[in-house]
Amino acid sequence: MLPDRRHQLILRVLRADGPTTVVSLAEKVGASQATIRRDLVQLEEEGLLKRVYGGAAPLVGEDDPFADVAAVRVEAKDVLAARCAELIRDGETVLLDIGTTAHRVARHLHGRSLTVITSNLAVYEELQDDKDVQLILLGGVVRRDYRSLVGFLTEDNLRQIHADRLFLGTSGIRPDGQVLDTTAVEVPVKRAMIAASAQVVLVADAGKFPGTGMARVCGPEDLDVVVTNAPGDKATCGRLREAGVEVVEV
């Protein structure tokens, strides 16, 4: 397992369980205790957790999983986001998914003559003062921890719109090209976004191969483009290309 993926899993365990021992983290993450100890040192130096005797604890007052994810693979995500922004033509209607990668795409859209539709509150906050961007925020139930909107209102809104491009996030891609997500409540919204878009661009950094996820979002046949870090996972990229997906490695 890649270090960034372990770090993300460690932070999730701490958020769910509170203070946790090295032994327990090693079992849940599937790594040796020595590896976990090294990970905890690094994560503490990055200000993402607090080490305690025999284990680690989440930072007091930090209750936003979005912030945890935003702190990992920052440079890799930004490179992908910049490449995604290059795919967009002025005048297009762009749909941005939830998640930190979509937020980074939004950072590269300032000053562009675009319509941006999203259920991502971080994207809304990023673009709300940009007068060049027509910004449409979908309705729905607020998930504060994940800074997103979900539910039947969000899905109904999506049935009323059409986007030129969707930039879709994921928690993991299986070697057969199946796109997964760890948060089941987000899956119907992602599927509705796919249905509302002429082109689906999956944005997945190297840590998403194979990644994690218990819920299937879509198959490779639903994707048009995948933007990932070079070199991409050979087996997965091969399967995607066989399905007719354009794989962009940056």
Secondary structure as UniProt FT lines:
FT   HELIX           3..17
FT   STRAND          20..21
FT   HELIX           22..29
FT   HELIX           33..45
FT   TURN            46..47
FT   STRAND          50..52
FT   TURN            53..54
FT   STRAND          55..57
FT   TURN            60..61
FT   HELIX           65..70
FT   HELIX           74..87
FT   TURN            90..91
FT   STRAND          93..96
FT   HELIX           100..107
FT   TURN            110..111
FT   STRAND          114..118
FT   HELIX           121..127
FT   TURN            128..129
FT   TURN            131..132
FT   STRAND          133..137
FT   STRAND          141..143
FT   HELIX           144..146
FT   STRAND          148..150
FT   HELIX           152..159
FT   STRAND          163..168
FT   STRAND          172..173
FT   TURN            175..176
FT   STRAND          179..181
FT   HELIX           184..186
FT   HELIX           187..195
FT   STRAND          197..203
FT   HELIX           206..208
FT   STRAND          215..218
FT   HELIX           220..222
FT   STRAND          225..228
FT   HELIX           234..242
FT   TURN            243..244
FT   STRAND          246..249
//
